Amino acid sequence: MFFTIFLFGIKKKLTLHKYFKKMKTKITLLLACLALFSCKKEADPAAVAEAPKPKTFDIKVDLIIPSDDELIFYYKDGTNEWFVEEKAVWAGVKGSADVQTVTFNLPEGVLPNDLRFDIGRNEFKNLKSLEIKKITLSYLDKNFDILQDQVNTFFSANPYISFDEASKQYTFKQDEKGNYDPYFDTKPAFYPELAKIAVK
């Protein structure tokens, strides 16, 4: 009787030993899998090089424009005598009663020697009056700010645009033949200021 109990105890002990051995193997495998899939190598911030900022000539216009429209800056860069569609940067604008900043980035490497600021396509849409608060030209660490009271010193509105000195607002109109193409040309005073920042 005692011998039988002794053998049963040994058998039970061996069975438990095998059981724990199997469980230990399974737990080890489970922990290895968790370590493999959940542990991600942290990127060393010092090793991650920041992408260099594009060296572009930028134009920012702070304005109040109540109607949806498109604004365009045409540029000359020494390769074109006239303003052409291929040398233009467009920006769609959502109308708002608040001041908003519209940014135009010229292609990298392009430095303009002249600009023209167009308001919308050549399609009369009863555009509401707009107000230009500031125009900022920048390249690298150089900036040229044209404040609201200086806009007409450096830019000339064409016959499709009227300016009200009291409200500082520009309004838009067709000519007697129904033509419509409002834009601002640069004045002679603009070029020396542009030349100070449009240099490499």
C-alpha positions in Angstrom: 0.0 0.0 0.0 2.7 2.4 1.0 4.7 1.5 -2.1 1.7 2.2 -4.3 1.2 5.6 -2.7 4.9 6.3 -3.1 4.9 5.5 -6.8 1.7 7.6 -7.3 3.5 10.5 -5.6 6.5 10.2 -7.9 4.3 10.0 -11.0 2.3 13.0 -9.9 5.5 14.9 -9.2 6.9 14.0 -12.6 3.6 15.1 -14.3 3.6 18.4 -12.5 7.3 18.9 -13.4 6.5 18.4 -17.1 3.5 20.7 -16.8 5.5 23.5 -15.3 8.3 23.0 -17.8 5.9 23.3 -20.7 4.3 26.4 -19.1 7.7 27.9 -18.6 8.5 27.4 -22.3 5.2 28.9 -23.4 5.6 31.9 -21.1 9.2 32.5 -22.4 7.9 32.4 -26.0 5.1 34.7 -25.2 7.4 37.2 -23.5 9.8 37.0 -26.5 6.9 37.7 -28.9 5.7 40.7 -26.8 9.3 42.1 -26.7 9.6 41.7 -30.5 6.3 43.4 -31.4 5.8 45.9 -28.7 9.3 47.3 -28.2 10.1 49.8 -30.9 13.5 51.4 -31.2 13.3 55.0 -30.3 14.8 57.3 -33.0 17.7 59.3 -31.7 16.6 63.0 -32.1 20.2 64.0 -32.8 20.4 61.4 -35.6 17.3 62.6 -37.4 18.4 65.5 -39.6 15.8 68.2 -40.1 14.9 68.7 -43.8 16.3 72.1 -44.9 13.8 74.8 -45.4 13.3 75.7 -49.1 15.1 78.9 -50.0 12.2 80.6 -51.7 11.3 84.2 -52.3 8.0 84.7 -50.4 5.3 87.3 -50.6 2.7 87.7 -47.8 -0.4 89.9 -48.2 -2.4 90.8 -45.1 -5.8 91.9 -46.3 -9.6 91.9 -45.7 -11.3 90.4 -48.7 -15.0 89.8 -48.2 -15.6 87.7 -51.4 -14.1 84.4 -52.5 -11.6 85.0 -55.2 -8.1 84.1 -56.5 -5.1 86.3 -56.1 -2.1 86.1 -58.4 1.5 87.4 -58.3 3.2 87.5 -61.7 6.9 87.8 -61.7 9.8 88.6 -64.0 13.1 86.9 -63.3 15.3 88.0 -66.1 14.2 85.3 -68.5 10.9 86.9 -69.5 10.3 90.4 -70.8 6.6 90.3 -70.2 4.4 88.9 -67.5 3.3 85.4 -68.6 1.1 82.7 -67.1 4.1 80.3 -66.7 5.6 82.9 -64.3 2.8 83.3 -61.8 1.9 82.0 -58.3 -1.8 81.6 -57.5 -3.7 81.5 -54.2 -7.4 80.8 -53.7 -9.0 82.9 -51.0 -12.1 82.4 -48.9 -14.0 85.6 -48.3 -13.9 86.9 -44.7 -14.6 90.1 -42.7 -11.4 89.4 -40.8 -7.8 90.1 -41.7 -6.2 87.0 -43.3 -2.7 86.4 -44.6 -2.2 85.0 -48.1 1.3 83.6 -48.8 2.9 83.2 -52.2 6.1 81.1 -52.5 8.0 81.6 -55.8 9.8 78.5 -57.1 13.0 77.7 -55.3 16.0 79.5 -56.8 13.8 82.2 -58.5 14.5 85.8 -57.6 12.2 88.4 -59.2 13.2 91.7 -60.6 9.6 92.8 -61.1 6.1 91.9 -59.8 2.5 92.4 -60.7 -0.4 91.7 -58.3 -3.6 90.6 -59.9 -7.0 90.4 -58.2 -9.0 87.5 -59.6 -9.4 86.2 -63.1 -10.5 88.4 -65.9 -14.1 87.8 -65.0 -16.3 90.5 -63.4 -18.1 89.0 -60.4 -19.1 92.2 -58.5 -16.2 91.6 -56.1 -16.7 93.5 -52.9 -14.2 96.1 -51.8 -11.0 94.9 -50.3 -8.5 96.4 -47.9 -4.7 95.7 -48.1 -3.2 96.0 -44.6 0.4 95.0 -45.4 2.6 93.4 -48.1 5.8 91.6 -46.9 8.5 90.5 -49.3 11.1 88.2 -47.9 14.1 86.1 -48.9 16.3 84.3 -46.5 16.9 86.7 -43.6 15.9 89.8 -45.5 12.4 91.5 -45.4 10.7 94.4 -46.9 7.4 95.5 -45.4 5.0 97.7 -47.3 2.5 99.1 -44.8 -1.1 100.1 -45.6 -0.2 103.8 -46.1 2.7 102.8 -48.4 0.9 100.5 -50.8 0.2 103.3 -53.2 3.8 104.5 -53.0 5.1 101.2 -54.3 2.1 99.9 -56.4 -0.1 101.6 -59.0 -3.7 100.4 -59.4 -4.8 100.1 -63.0 -8.1 101.7 -64.4 -10.2 98.7 -63.2 -9.4 99.6 -59.6 -10.5 102.6 -57.6 -9.1 103.6 -54.3 -11.0 105.4 -51.5 -8.5 107.3 -49.3 -10.9 107.6 -46.4 -11.8 103.9 -46.0 -8.5 102.6 -47.5 -10.5 100.3 -49.6 -10.1 99.2 -53.3 -13.2 98.7 -55.4 -13.3 97.0 -58.8 -15.2 97.9 -62.0 -15.5 97.1 -65.7 -14.7 99.6 -68.4 -17.3 101.0 -70.8 -16.8 97.9 -73.1 -17.3 95.4 -70.3 -13.6 94.5 -70.0 -12.3 93.6 -66.6 -8.7 92.9 -65.6 -7.8 94.5 -62.2 -4.1 94.5 -61.1 -1.4 96.5 -59.4 1.7 97.4 -61.2 4.9 98.3 -59.4 6.2 101.9 -59.3 9.8 103.1 -59.7 10.2 103.4 -55.9 9.7 99.7 -55.6 12.7 98.5 -57.5 15.5 99.7 -55.2 13.7 98.1 -52.2 13.3 94.8 -54.1 16.9 94.8 -55.1 18.0 94.9 -51.4 16.4 91.6 -50.6 16.3 89.7 -54.0 20.0 88.9 -53.8 21.8 85.6 -53.0 
